[in-house]
Amino acid sequence: MSTLSTLGIIAQETAQNAADVKAAAAAQSAGYAYGLAAIGPGIGIGYLVGQSVQAMARQPEAAGMVRTTMFLGIAFTEALALIGFVVFILLKFV
Amino acid sequence: MTDALTTTLHGPAPEGQLVRDMLRRAAWAAPALIAVFGLIWGVPGALSTSYAIGLVCVNFVLAATAMTYSARVSVAMMGVAAMFGFLIRLAIIFAAVLLVRDAWWVELVPLGVTIIVTHLGLLFWEMKYVSASLAFPGLKPKTQEYTPT
């Protein structure tokens, strides 16, 4: 009888550990998803803005046109980070 | 070639014009999206969708405001505002979602989907009305505003 109850306790602990491991893995994956999703857009926005600033400094008369394109480019690049963010909240909290 | 640190940009801000137009389009499209997600997820779905649309609109307004004001300082400052503005706005969205995630009216799936759909949808919609030319750097002029000679 005592052997059976000991086995039951071990099984419970193992199940608890498995749930903890699963939760930790989900949190870790969510963190990776968000972190990796922010790297690409960060590089993209940095490059885009750097080139646009250079273009505006070279030709201030074309600044309006460059700003329009830059603004849209930034917003599109940022959408990639937002997708990563949504994956993060879905993995972590749903 | 002038220096990016000393070149300042004055005059009308095309990004402000774009964002005002996008907000107008969001006001038209939002009821349809809210109704669709409300039908699928009920009242929490509709409220979460409204919240997400508001977040995206605030995000666009913040981006345009940061660029407009920093451009008056210098072109280089506009670059700084665009780069750090990206990080700050991501943090704002992250905080705004974290703050409400346990509220009774929040459904995370429609919230997340709306953030992406609204963001991309408004941008693609706006692209049809953008004129990237020296004469009209913001939106395409209406025919009554511009008559070619």
gemmi code that builds the backbone of each chain (N, CA, C; Angstrom):
import gemmi

chains = {
    "A": [
        ("MET", (0.824, -1.213, 0.000), (0.000, 0.000, 0.000), (0.857, 1.261, 0.000)),
        ("SER", (1.872, 1.237, 0.859), (2.743, 2.425, 0.937), (3.541, 2.599, -0.357)),
        ("THR", (3.893, 1.448, -0.992), (4.614, 1.534, -2.275), (3.739, 2.196, -3.325)),
        ("LEU", (2.417, 1.799, -3.309), (1.487, 2.381, -4.285), (1.329, 3.883, -4.079)),
        ("SER", (1.191, 4.283, -2.815), (1.018, 5.727, -2.551), (2.283, 6.500, -2.926)),
        ("THR", (3.450, 5.878, -2.682), (4.709, 6.537, -3.078), (4.764, 6.717, -4.586)),
        ("LEU", (4.347, 5.639, -5.318), (4.335, 5.735, -6.787), (3.379, 6.818, -7.264)),
        ("GLY", (2.222, 6.913, -6.580), (1.228, 7.945, -6.918), (1.803, 9.340, -6.747)),
        ("ILE", (2.517, 9.533, -5.631), (3.119, 10.865, -5.371), (4.163, 11.183, -6.437)),
        ("ILE", (4.977, 10.150, -6.774), (6.014, 10.362, -7.803), (5.368, 10.725, -9.139)),
        ("ALA", (4.268, 10.006, -9.481), (3.577, 10.283, -10.748), (3.037, 11.708, -10.773)),
        ("GLN", (2.466, 12.132, -9.628), (1.922, 13.494, -9.530), (3.026, 14.538, -9.725)),
        ("GLU", (4.146, 14.276, -9.047), (5.271, 15.225, -9.146), (5.806, 15.294, -10.579)),
        ("THR", (5.849, 14.081, -11.210), (6.340, 14.045, -12.599), (5.422, 14.834, -13.518)),
        ("ALA", (4.098, 14.668, -13.308), (3.136, 15.405, -14.134), (3.282, 16.905, -13.900)),
        ("GLN", (3.461, 17.273, -12.631), (3.626, 18.694, -12.290), (4.877, 19.260, -12.949)),
        ("ASN", (5.970, 18.429, -12.875), (7.224, 18.863, -13.494), (7.062, 19.030, -15.006)),
        ("ALA", (6.328, 18.080, -15.622), (6.117, 18.149, -17.077), (5.355, 19.416, -17.436)),
        ("ALA", (4.338, 19.770, -16.618), (3.560, 20.996, -16.880), (4.445, 22.226, -16.723)),
        ("ASP", (5.300, 22.184, -15.672), (6.211, 23.325, -15.462), (7.177, 23.479, -16.635)),
        ("VAL", (7.709, 22.326, -17.083), (8.668, 22.352, -18.195), (7.996, 22.898, -19.452)),
        ("LYS", (6.712, 22.460, -19.666), (5.979, 22.912, -20.851), (5.749, 24.428, -20.777)),
        ("ALA", (5.365, 24.913, -19.587), (5.116, 26.358, -19.434), (6.405, 27.142, -19.642)),
        ("ALA", (7.500, 26.594, -19.092), (8.783, 27.289, -19.249), (9.212, 27.316, -20.710)),
        ("ALA", (8.981, 26.180, -21.406), (9.349, 26.120, -22.828), (8.520, 27.095, -23.648)),
        ("ALA", (7.220, 27.224, -23.297), (6.360, 28.173, -24.022), (6.836, 29.595, -23.797)),
        ("ALA", (7.192, 29.906, -22.536), (7.665, 31.266, -22.230), (8.968, 31.560, -22.969)),
        ("GLN", (9.847, 30.534, -22.989), (11.133, 30.704, -23.659), (10.930, 30.910, -25.170)),
        ("SER", (10.043, 30.087, -25.761), (9.775, 30.214, -27.199), (9.175, 31.573, -27.509)),
        ("ALA", (8.256, 32.035, -26.629), (7.632, 33.338, -26.846), (8.684, 34.439, -26.809)),
        ("GLY", (9.589, 34.329, -25.853), (10.666, 35.328, -25.747), (11.541, 35.334, -26.986)),
        ("TYR", (11.902, 34.131, -27.461), (12.714, 34.037, -28.685), (11.959, 34.642, -29.871)),
        ("ALA", (10.644, 34.313, -29.971), (9.849, 34.814, -31.103), (9.857, 36.333, -31.113)),
        ("TYR", (9.634, 36.932, -29.958), (9.567, 38.392, -29.892), (10.937, 39.017, -30.147)),
        ("GLY", (11.950, 38.423, -29.517), (13.304, 38.966, -29.679), (13.788, 38.869, -31.115)),
        ("LEU", (13.621, 37.688, -31.722), (14.077, 37.511, -33.108), (13.272, 38.381, -34.067)),
        ("ALA", (11.970, 38.515, -33.769), (11.126, 39.323, -34.657), (11.492, 40.799, -34.598)),
        ("ALA", (12.136, 41.233, -33.533), (12.506, 42.652, -33.432), (13.854, 42.944, -34.090)),
        ("ILE", (14.687, 41.917, -34.264), (16.030, 42.151, -34.817), (15.954, 42.590, -36.280)),
        ("GLY", (15.216, 41.817, -37.091), (15.133, 42.111, -38.525), (14.588, 43.508, -38.804)),
        ("PRO", (13.405, 43.827, -38.250), (12.874, 45.176, -38.470), (13.800, 46.269, -37.937)),
        ("GLY", (14.521, 45.982, -36.846), (15.474, 46.970, -36.318), (16.546, 47.289, -37.348)),
        ("ILE", (17.105, 46.238, -37.939), (18.123, 46.433, -38.979), (17.496, 47.152, -40.186)),
        ("GLY", (16.306, 46.700, -40.565), (15.628, 47.284, -41.724), (15.351, 48.768, -41.535)),
        ("ILE", (14.820, 49.128, -40.382), (14.495, 50.536, -40.133), (15.772, 51.364, -40.056)),
        ("GLY", (16.797, 50.816, -39.432), (18.066, 51.535, -39.341), (18.614, 51.849, -40.728)),
        ("TYR", (18.611, 50.848, -41.612), (19.130, 51.025, -42.972), (18.267, 52.023, -43.741)),
        ("LEU", (16.952, 51.822, -43.657), (15.998, 52.664, -44.382), (16.130, 54.134, -43.966)),
        ("VAL", (16.160, 54.351, -42.656), (16.234, 55.724, -42.151), (17.592, 56.341, -42.484)),
        ("GLY", (18.661, 55.546, -42.335), (19.999, 56.055, -42.643), (20.094, 56.539, -44.086)),
        ("GLN", (19.612, 55.714, -45.013), (19.656, 56.081, -46.425), (18.763, 57.290, -46.713)),
        ("SER", (17.593, 57.334, -46.052), (16.677, 58.467, -46.278), (17.277, 59.763, -45.760)),
        ("VAL", (17.904, 59.704, -44.585), (18.531, 60.904, -44.020), (19.635, 61.407, -44.946)),
        ("GLN", (20.393, 60.459, -45.490), (21.459, 60.832, -46.429), (20.859, 61.499, -47.674)),
        ("ALA", (19.764, 60.919, -48.180), (19.111, 61.486, -49.365), (18.591, 62.886, -49.078)),
        ("MET", (17.997, 63.084, -47.889), (17.447, 64.402, -47.553), (18.558, 65.434, -47.359)),
        ("ALA", (19.691, 64.988, -46.797), (20.807, 65.915, -46.614), (21.430, 66.283, -47.957)),
        ("ARG", (21.447, 65.335, -48.895), (22.002, 65.617, -50.222), (21.080, 66.526, -51.019)),
        ("GLN", (19.781, 66.230, -50.950), (18.824, 66.996, -51.750), (17.643, 67.429, -50.883)),
        ("PRO", (17.805, 68.527, -50.158), (16.707, 68.974, -49.279), (15.422, 69.281, -50.053)),
        ("GLU", (15.524, 69.621, -51.334), (14.312, 69.920, -52.111), (13.472, 68.664, -52.362)),
        ("ALA", (14.094, 67.480, -52.238), (13.341, 66.231, -52.423), (12.913, 65.638, -51.077)),
        ("ALA", (13.092, 66.415, -49.994), (12.860, 65.861, -48.656), (11.426, 65.379, -48.467)),
        ("GLY", (10.451, 66.144, -48.998), (9.046, 65.760, -48.821), (8.759, 64.392, -49.408)),
        ("MET", (9.266, 64.178, -50.622), (9.052, 62.899, -51.303), (9.726, 61.760, -50.530)),
        ("VAL", (10.953, 62.026, -50.078), (11.695, 60.988, -49.336), (11.002, 60.693, -48.011)),
        ("ARG", (10.484, 61.743, -47.367), (9.803, 61.534, -46.077), (8.555, 60.679, -46.238)),
        ("THR", (7.820, 60.905, -47.311), (6.615, 60.093, -47.562), (6.990, 58.621, -47.694)),
        ("THR", (7.996, 58.374, -48.524), (8.427, 56.988, -48.747), (8.995, 56.396, -47.466)),
        ("MET", (9.755, 57.212, -46.735), (10.372, 56.705, -45.496), (9.304, 56.345, -44.471)),
        ("PHE", (8.306, 57.202, -44.354), (7.251, 56.948, -43.361), (6.525, 55.635, -43.659)),
        ("LEU", (6.177, 55.450, -44.929), (5.488, 54.205, -45.297), (6.416, 53.006, -45.100)),
        ("GLY", (7.682, 53.183, -45.465), (8.653, 52.086, -45.309), (8.821, 51.693, -43.856)),
        ("ILE", (8.918, 52.694, -42.992), (9.054, 52.406, -41.556), (7.830, 51.640, -41.054)),
        ("ALA", (6.646, 52.103, -41.477), (5.415, 51.465, -40.991), (5.312, 50.023, -41.473)),
        ("PHE", (5.722, 49.778, -42.719), (5.676, 48.395, -43.229), (6.698, 47.518, -42.507)),
        ("THR", (7.879, 48.060, -42.270), (8.917, 47.270, -41.587), (8.490, 46.972, -40.150)),
        ("GLU", (7.853, 47.965, -39.555), (7.401, 47.802, -38.167), (6.335, 46.706, -38.053)),
        ("ALA", (5.597, 46.511, -39.144), (4.559, 45.470, -39.128), (5.171, 44.095, -38.857)),
        ("LEU", (6.422, 43.883, -39.301), (7.083, 42.589, -39.049), (7.281, 42.383, -37.550)),
        ("ALA", (7.690, 43.449, -36.875), (7.862, 43.350, -35.420), (6.523, 43.120, -34.737)),
        ("LEU", (5.464, 43.742, -35.277), (4.138, 43.551, -34.680), (3.668, 42.111, -34.846)),
        ("ILE", (4.008, 41.502, -35.986), (3.636, 40.092, -36.189), (4.337, 39.232, -35.135)),
        ("GLY", (5.625, 39.506, -34.909), (6.364, 38.779, -33.875), (5.754, 38.990, -32.500)),
        ("PHE", (5.296, 40.204, -32.265), (4.685, 40.521, -30.977), (3.386, 39.736, -30.781)),
        ("VAL", (2.599, 39.641, -31.851), (1.343, 38.890, -31.756), (1.630, 37.406, -31.517)),
        ("VAL", (2.647, 36.882, -32.205), (3.034, 35.478, -31.964), (3.435, 35.304, -30.498)),
        ("PHE", (4.152, 36.289, -29.983), (4.572, 36.246, -28.574), (3.362, 36.168, -27.647)),
        ("ILE", (2.377, 37.083, -27.840), (1.262, 37.071, -26.892), (0.397, 35.817, -27.055)),
        ("LEU", (0.339, 35.303, -28.295), (-0.451, 34.085, -28.476), (0.237, 32.889, -27.827)),
        ("LEU", (1.574, 32.809, -27.966), (2.308, 31.687, -27.359), (2.308, 31.786, -25.829)),
        ("LYS", (2.400, 32.994, -25.336), (2.585, 33.169, -23.894), (1.276, 33.109, -23.120)),
        ("PHE", (0.236, 33.717, -23.683), (-0.956, 33.917, -22.858), (-2.189, 33.140, -23.312)),
        ("VAL", (-2.172, 32.567, -24.510), (-3.392, 31.864, -24.950), (-3.243, 30.372, -24.683)),
    ],
    "B": [
        ("MET", (26.377, 69.068, -51.250), (25.773, 68.258, -50.191), (25.854, 68.999, -48.857)),
        ("THR", (24.741, 69.035, -48.125), (24.735, 69.700, -46.817), (24.873, 68.655, -45.711)),
        ("ASP", (25.100, 69.159, -44.518), (25.327, 68.262, -43.396), (23.992, 67.812, -42.780)),
        ("ALA", (23.886, 66.505, -42.504), (22.636, 65.993, -41.923), (22.384, 66.560, -40.528)),
        ("LEU", (23.465, 66.960, -39.854), (23.298, 67.475, -38.485), (22.758, 68.897, -38.479)),
        ("THR", (22.969, 69.623, -39.574), (22.540, 71.022, -39.594), (21.365, 71.278, -40.525)),
        ("THR", (21.067, 70.332, -41.428), (19.935, 70.536, -42.349), (18.625, 70.389, -41.592)),
        ("THR", (17.791, 71.406, -41.675), (16.470, 71.318, -41.032), (15.408, 71.298, -42.120)),
        ("LEU", (14.276, 70.680, -41.811), (13.186, 70.588, -42.783), (11.978, 71.338, -42.243)),
        ("HIS", (11.569, 72.348, -42.953), (10.393, 73.113, -42.534), (9.289, 72.946, -43.574)),
        ("GLY", (8.175, 73.563, -43.296), (7.071, 73.475, -44.246), (6.129, 72.342, -43.912)),
        ("PRO", (5.205, 72.046, -44.830), (4.202, 71.012, -44.542), (4.833, 69.628, -44.362)),
        ("ALA", (4.270, 68.847, -43.434), (4.805, 67.507, -43.155), (3.945, 66.464, -43.849)),
        ("PRO", (4.502, 65.774, -44.862), (3.680, 64.790, -45.584), (3.200, 63.640, -44.696)),
        ("GLU", (4.014, 63.266, -43.681), (3.585, 62.136, -42.841), (2.335, 62.479, -42.025)),
        ("GLY", (2.223, 63.754, -41.619), (1.024, 64.183, -40.895), (-0.207, 64.096, -41.783)),
        ("GLN", (-0.029, 64.492, -43.044), (-1.123, 64.423, -44.012), (-1.548, 62.966, -44.243)),
        ("LEU", (-0.542, 62.085, -44.356), (-0.839, 60.659, -44.572), (-1.596, 60.082, -43.377)),
        ("VAL", (-1.135, 60.439, -42.169), (-1.766, 59.860, -40.980), (-3.199, 60.354, -40.815)),
        ("ARG", (-3.436, 61.631, -41.110), (-4.817, 62.145, -41.019), (-5.727, 61.384, -41.986)),
        ("ASP", (-5.203, 61.126, -43.180), (-5.989, 60.387, -44.166), (-6.224, 58.941, -43.704)),
        ("MET", (-5.190, 58.353, -43.083), (-5.330, 56.973, -42.594), (-6.344, 56.895, -41.457)),
        ("LEU", (-6.355, 57.905, -40.593), (-7.319, 57.912, -39.486), (-8.752, 58.014, -40.036)),
        ("ARG", (-8.906, 58.810, -41.094), (-10.229, 58.950, -41.712), (-10.679, 57.588, -42.265)),
        ("ARG", (-9.745, 56.886, -42.904), (-10.087, 55.567, -43.453), (-10.352, 54.555, -42.327)),
        ("ALA", (-9.580, 54.669, -41.243), (-9.793, 53.761, -40.100), (-11.186, 53.972, -39.513)),
        ("ALA", (-11.631, 55.224, -39.475), (-12.963, 55.518, -38.932), (-14.049, 54.880, -39.790)),
        ("TRP", (-13.800, 54.765, -41.097), (-14.779, 54.109, -41.971), (-14.747, 52.593, -41.797)),
        ("ALA", (-13.540, 52.046, -41.707), (-13.402, 50.584, -41.723), (-13.632, 49.950, -40.352)),
        ("ALA", (-13.381, 50.703, -39.286), (-13.445, 50.129, -37.938), (-14.800, 49.475, -37.615)),
        ("PRO", (-15.938, 50.124, -37.912), (-17.216, 49.478, -37.561), (-17.377, 48.093, -38.189)),
        ("ALA", (-16.919, 47.935, -39.435), (-17.051, 46.637, -40.105), (-16.214, 45.575, -39.399)),
        ("LEU", (-14.966, 45.928, -39.071), (-14.073, 44.974, -38.393), (-14.601, 44.621, -36.999)),
        ("ILE", (-15.081, 45.638, -36.296), (-15.617, 45.416, -34.945), (-16.846, 44.506, -35.026)),
        ("ALA", (-17.679, 44.743, -36.031), (-18.887, 43.922, -36.171), (-18.521, 42.469, -36.465)),
        ("VAL", (-17.550, 42.253, -37.366), (-17.163, 40.883, -37.737), (-16.585, 40.148, -36.520)),
        ("PHE", (-15.624, 40.782, -35.827), (-15.008, 40.121, -34.676), (-15.982, 40.029, -33.502)),
        ("GLY", (-16.921, 40.975, -33.445), (-17.950, 40.912, -32.415), (-18.858, 39.715, -32.630)),
        ("LEU", (-19.147, 39.413, -33.904), (-19.992, 38.245, -34.207), (-19.277, 36.951, -33.845)),
        ("ILE", (-17.967, 36.922, -34.047), (-17.210, 35.684, -33.783), (-16.942, 35.520, -32.282)),
        ("TRP", (-16.460, 36.586, -31.624), (-16.031, 36.456, -30.220), (-16.962, 37.156, -29.218)),
        ("GLY", (-18.052, 37.721, -29.696), (-18.998, 38.383, -28.793), (-18.521, 39.768, -28.370)),
        ("VAL", (-19.071, 40.226, -27.243), (-18.753, 41.583, -26.768), (-17.253, 41.756, -26.482)),
        ("PRO", (-16.594, 40.786, -25.809), (-15.143, 40.962, -25.596), (-14.369, 41.091, -26.906)),
        ("GLY", (-14.807, 40.352, -27.928), (-14.140, 40.434, -29.224), (-14.275, 41.824, -29.824)),
        ("ALA", (-15.497, 42.382, -29.737), (-15.733, 43.720, -30.291), (-14.919, 44.771, -29.531)),
        ("LEU", (-14.907, 44.643, -28.194), (-14.166, 45.629, -27.391), (-12.654, 45.510, -27.625)),
        ("SER", (-12.183, 44.263, -27.721), (-10.746, 44.062, -27.966), (-10.348, 44.623, -29.326)),
        ("THR", (-11.226, 44.425, -30.323), (-10.936, 44.946, -31.664), (-10.872, 46.476, -31.638)),
        ("SER", (-11.818, 47.097, -30.933), (-11.808, 48.563, -30.830), (-10.517, 49.039, -30.174)),
        ("TYR", (-10.130, 48.339, -29.116), (-8.901, 48.710, -28.398), (-7.685, 48.596, -29.325)),
        ("ALA", (-7.640, 47.511, -30.104), (-6.498, 47.292, -30.996), (-6.455, 48.347, -32.101)),
        ("ILE", (-7.611, 48.711, -32.636), (-7.640, 49.755, -33.678), (-7.148, 51.078, -33.091)),
        ("GLY", (-7.582, 51.372, -31.867), (-7.111, 52.584, -31.188), (-5.599, 52.566, -31.005)),
        ("LEU", (-5.060, 51.399, -30.625), (-3.612, 51.273, -30.432), (-2.855, 51.565, -31.723)),
        ("VAL", (-3.337, 50.971, -32.822), (-2.659, 51.161, -34.108), (-2.718, 52.634, -34.526)),
        ("CYS", (-3.877, 53.271, -34.319), (-4.015, 54.688, -34.693), (-3.070, 55.551, -33.856)),
        ("VAL", (-3.010, 55.278, -32.559), (-2.110, 56.044, -31.683), (-0.657, 55.839, -32.127)),
        ("ASN", (-0.343, 54.607, -32.515), (1.001, 54.275, -32.990), (1.374, 55.121, -34.219)),
        ("PHE", (0.459, 55.212, -35.176), (0.720, 56.005, -36.388), (0.862, 57.489, -36.044)),
        ("VAL", (-0.018, 57.970, -35.180), (0.022, 59.394, -34.826), (1.338, 59.725, -34.122)),
        ("LEU", (1.761, 58.846, -33.212), (3.032, 59.077, -32.502), (4.211, 59.098, -33.476)),
        ("ALA", (4.198, 58.153, -34.420), (5.302, 58.087, -35.398), (5.367, 59.371, -36.212)),
        ("ALA", (4.210, 59.820, -36.705), (4.189, 61.027, -37.539), (4.586, 62.256, -36.725)),
        ("THR", (4.086, 62.355, -35.496), (4.405, 63.519, -34.657), (5.900, 63.575, -34.362)),
        ("ALA", (6.470, 62.409, -34.026), (7.910, 62.380, -33.705), (8.729, 62.823, -34.918)),
        ("MET", (8.342, 62.330, -36.105), (9.104, 62.696, -37.299), (8.929, 64.169, -37.651)),
        ("THR", (7.711, 64.682, -37.511), (7.449, 66.079, -37.868), (8.260, 67.030, -36.987)),
        ("TYR", (8.197, 66.802, -35.670), (8.881, 67.733, -34.764), (10.402, 67.586, -34.819)),
        ("SER", (10.875, 66.337, -34.970), (12.329, 66.160, -35.008), (12.919, 66.708, -36.311)),
        ("ALA", (12.117, 66.691, -37.404), (12.619, 67.220, -38.688), (12.895, 68.714, -38.585)),
        ("ARG", (12.189, 69.392, -37.683), (12.429, 70.835, -37.526), (13.728, 71.106, -36.778)),
        ("VAL", (14.230, 70.068, -36.082), (15.525, 70.227, -35.390), (16.650, 69.959, -36.380)),
        ("SER", (16.666, 68.761, -36.943), (17.631, 68.432, -38.001), (17.259, 67.092, -38.623)),
        ("VAL", (17.815, 66.844, -39.772), (17.546, 65.568, -40.453), (18.088, 64.408, -39.629)),
        ("ALA", (19.252, 64.614, -39.030), (19.842, 63.554, -38.201), (18.949, 63.255, -37.001)),
        ("MET", (18.370, 64.315, -36.431), (17.470, 64.105, -35.284), (16.236, 63.311, -35.708)),
        ("MET", (15.800, 63.525, -36.948), (14.659, 62.751, -37.440), (15.026, 61.266, -37.525)),
        ("GLY", (16.257, 60.987, -37.922), (16.719, 59.600, -37.949), (16.716, 58.989, -36.562)),
        ("VAL", (17.188, 59.765, -35.597), (17.201, 59.285, -34.204), (15.775, 59.035, -33.726)),
        ("ALA", (14.876, 59.976, -34.040), (13.478, 59.834, -33.594), (12.817, 58.624, -34.239)),
        ("ALA", (13.146, 58.378, -35.518), (12.538, 57.230, -36.208), (13.024, 55.921, -35.601)),
        ("MET", (14.335, 55.838, -35.307), (14.904, 54.593, -34.781), (14.435, 54.316, -33.352)),
        ("PHE", (14.577, 55.320, -32.478), (14.179, 55.085, -31.089), (12.660, 55.113, -30.940)),
        ("GLY", (12.008, 55.862, -31.839), (10.547, 55.870, -31.822), (9.995, 54.477, -32.073)),
        ("PHE", (10.665, 53.729, -32.938), (10.255, 52.348, -33.237), (10.275, 51.506, -31.961)),
        ("LEU", (11.376, 51.611, -31.222), (11.495, 50.822, -29.985), (10.480, 51.285, -28.941)),
        ("ILE", (10.332, 52.602, -28.819), (9.409, 53.134, -27.807), (7.972, 52.744, -28.132)),
        ("ARG", (7.613, 52.822, -29.423), (6.234, 52.484, -29.791), (5.961, 50.989, -29.619)),
        ("LEU", (6.962, 50.154, -29.892), (6.781, 48.712, -29.629), (6.560, 48.473, -28.136)),
        ("ALA", (7.349, 49.184, -27.319), (7.207, 49.040, -25.867), (5.833, 49.524, -25.406)),
        ("ILE", (5.333, 50.596, -26.030), (4.006, 51.114, -25.649), (2.921, 50.082, -25.970)),
        ("ILE", (3.014, 49.478, -27.164), (2.011, 48.465, -27.538), (2.106, 47.268, -26.592)),
        ("PHE", (3.350, 46.863, -26.306), (3.568, 45.737, -25.393), (2.938, 46.032, -24.024)),
        ("ALA", (3.208, 47.225, -23.499), (2.669, 47.597, -22.187), (1.150, 47.705, -22.233)),
        ("ALA", (0.623, 48.267, -23.321), (-0.826, 48.448, -23.427), (-1.543, 47.092, -23.454)),
        ("VAL", (-0.928, 46.100, -24.099), (-1.552, 44.769, -24.133), (-1.383, 44.069, -22.782)),
        ("LEU", (-0.181, 44.172, -22.197), (0.061, 43.518, -20.901), (-0.869, 44.054, -19.823)),
        ("LEU", (-1.147, 45.356, -19.867), (-1.988, 45.980, -18.837), (-3.412, 45.429, -18.847)),
        ("VAL", (-3.914, 45.102, -20.041), (-5.335, 44.730, -20.117), (-5.550, 43.231, -20.333)),
        ("ARG", (-4.476, 42.450, -20.407), (-4.639, 41.054, -20.850), (-5.541, 40.217, -19.929)),
        ("ASP", (-5.646, 40.599, -18.657), (-6.489, 39.823, -17.748), (-7.884, 40.430, -17.569)),
        ("ALA", (-8.155, 41.519, -18.257), (-9.463, 42.160, -18.112), (-10.557, 41.276, -18.719)),
        ("TRP", (-11.783, 41.410, -18.218), (-12.883, 40.539, -18.673), (-13.223, 40.780, -20.134)),
        ("TRP", (-12.975, 42.008, -20.615), (-13.395, 42.368, -21.967), (-12.327, 42.092, -23.025)),
        ("VAL", (-11.233, 41.448, -22.620), (-10.132, 41.233, -23.573), (-10.103, 39.795, -24.077)),
        ("GLU", (-10.104, 39.666, -25.402), (-9.849, 38.384, -26.081), (-8.548, 38.581, -26.842)),
        ("LEU", (-7.543, 37.805, -26.493), (-6.217, 38.086, -27.056), (-6.125, 37.791, -28.560)),
        ("VAL", (-6.847, 36.777, -29.032), (-6.729, 36.426, -30.456), (-7.238, 37.569, -31.355)),
        ("PRO", (-8.482, 38.060, -31.148), (-8.909, 39.181, -32.007), (-8.072, 40.444, -31.793)),
        ("LEU", (-7.575, 40.611, -30.567), (-6.718, 41.780, -30.289), (-5.454, 41.734, -31.156)),
        ("GLY", (-4.795, 40.582, -31.127), (-3.555, 40.436, -31.900), (-3.802, 40.492, -33.391)),
        ("VAL", (-4.839, 39.775, -33.836), (-5.132, 39.753, -35.276), (-5.479, 41.163, -35.764)),
        ("THR", (-6.245, 41.898, -34.960), (-6.635, 43.256, -35.375), (-5.426, 44.170, -35.474)),
        ("ILE", (-4.476, 44.020, -34.549), (-3.282, 44.878, -34.606), (-2.585, 44.704, -35.956)),
        ("ILE", (-2.436, 43.461, -36.393), (-1.741, 43.209, -37.665), (-2.601, 43.625, -38.860)),
        ("VAL", (-3.862, 43.183, -38.837), (-4.739, 43.455, -39.992), (-4.937, 44.960, -40.183)),
        ("THR", (-5.181, 45.682, -39.093), (-5.419, 47.125, -39.210), (-4.164, 47.841, -39.682)),
        ("HIS", (-3.032, 47.465, -39.085), (-1.767, 48.116, -39.428), (-1.469, 47.957, -40.926)),
        ("LEU", (-1.474, 46.695, -41.380), (-1.150, 46.435, -42.788), (-2.250, 46.922, -43.721)),
        ("GLY", (-3.502, 46.714, -43.304), (-4.631, 47.111, -44.151), (-4.626, 48.604, -44.416)),
        ("LEU", (-4.425, 49.396, -43.367), (-4.414, 50.852, -43.543), (-3.253, 51.285, -44.434)),
        ("LEU", (-2.108, 50.630, -44.270), (-0.950, 51.008, -45.081), (-1.172, 50.696, -46.559)),
        ("PHE", (-1.660, 49.473, -46.833), (-1.893, 49.107, -48.236), (-2.972, 50.001, -48.853)),
        ("TRP", (-3.997, 50.304, -48.078), (-5.086, 51.160, -48.564), (-4.539, 52.554, -48.880)),
        ("GLU", (-3.692, 53.059, -47.974), (-3.151, 54.409, -48.134), (-2.212, 54.505, -49.338)),
        ("MET", (-1.533, 53.384, -49.626), (-0.562, 53.407, -50.729), (-1.211, 53.792, -52.063)),
        ("LYS", (-2.498, 53.489, -52.197), (-3.190, 53.822, -53.443), (-3.318, 55.333, -53.620)),
        ("TYR", (-3.241, 56.068, -52.530), (-3.508, 57.508, -52.590), (-2.245, 58.345, -52.387)),
        ("VAL", (-1.087, 57.674, -52.379), (0.159, 58.389, -52.136), (0.762, 58.866, -53.452)),
        ("SER", (1.246, 60.085, -53.413), (1.925, 60.626, -54.590), (3.341, 60.985, -54.176)),
        ("ALA", (4.312, 60.196, -54.589), (5.703, 60.494, -54.243), (6.331, 61.293, -55.369)),
        ("SER", (5.952, 62.559, -55.474), (6.548, 63.415, -56.502), (7.006, 64.709, -55.839)),
        ("LEU", (7.880, 65.417, -56.521), (8.407, 66.654, -55.937), (7.299, 67.691, -55.771)),
        ("ALA", (6.357, 67.705, -56.718), (5.293, 68.705, -56.651), (4.282, 68.381, -55.560)),
        ("PHE", (3.958, 67.101, -55.404), (2.960, 66.681, -54.403), (3.545, 65.553, -53.566)),
        ("PRO", (4.328, 65.866, -52.541), (5.004, 64.802, -51.791), (4.108, 64.004, -50.853)),
        ("GLY", (2.878, 64.416, -50.637), (2.008, 63.674, -49.718), (0.997, 62.830, -50.456)),
        ("LEU", (-0.233, 63.300, -50.457), (-1.306, 62.566, -51.123), (-1.453, 63.045, -52.572)),
        ("LYS", (-2.017, 62.193, -53.399), (-2.301, 62.599, -54.784), (-3.326, 63.727, -54.735)),
        ("PRO", (-3.110, 64.765, -55.538), (-4.090, 65.858, -55.516), (-5.391, 65.442, -56.199)),
        ("LYS", (-6.480, 66.027, -55.715), (-7.753, 65.755, -56.397), (-7.764, 66.556, -57.698)),
        ("THR", (-8.579, 66.130, -58.643), (-8.541, 66.771, -59.969), (-8.902, 68.253, -59.889)),
        ("GLN", (-9.806, 68.628, -58.963), (-10.164, 70.042, -58.903), (-9.068, 70.885, -58.263)),
        ("GLU", (-8.127, 70.202, -57.511), (-7.040, 70.944, -56.884), (-5.921, 71.223, -57.872)),
        ("TYR", (-5.796, 70.358, -58.873), (-4.664, 70.486, -59.791), (-5.115, 70.251, -61.226)),
        ("THR", (-4.972, 71.246, -62.036), (-5.304, 71.093, -63.447), (-4.031, 71.276, -64.259)),
        ("PRO", (-3.556, 70.216, -64.942), (-2.316, 70.357, -65.717), (-2.491, 71.359, -66.851)),
        ("THR", (-1.439, 72.127, -67.090), (-1.520, 73.138, -68.162), (-0.943, 72.586, -69.460)),
    ],
}
model = gemmi.Model(1)
for chain_id, residues in chains.items():
    chain = gemmi.Chain(chain_id)
    for i, (resn, *xyz) in enumerate(residues, 1):
        res = gemmi.Residue()
        res.name, res.seqid = resn, gemmi.SeqId(i, " ")
        for name, pos in zip(("N", "CA", "C"), xyz):
            atom = gemmi.Atom()
            atom.name, atom.element = name, gemmi.Element(name[0])
            atom.pos, atom.b_iso = gemmi.Position(*pos), 0.0
            res.add_atom(atom)
        chain.add_residue(res)
    model.add_chain(chain)
structure = gemmi.Structure()
structure.add_model(model)
structure.setup_entities()
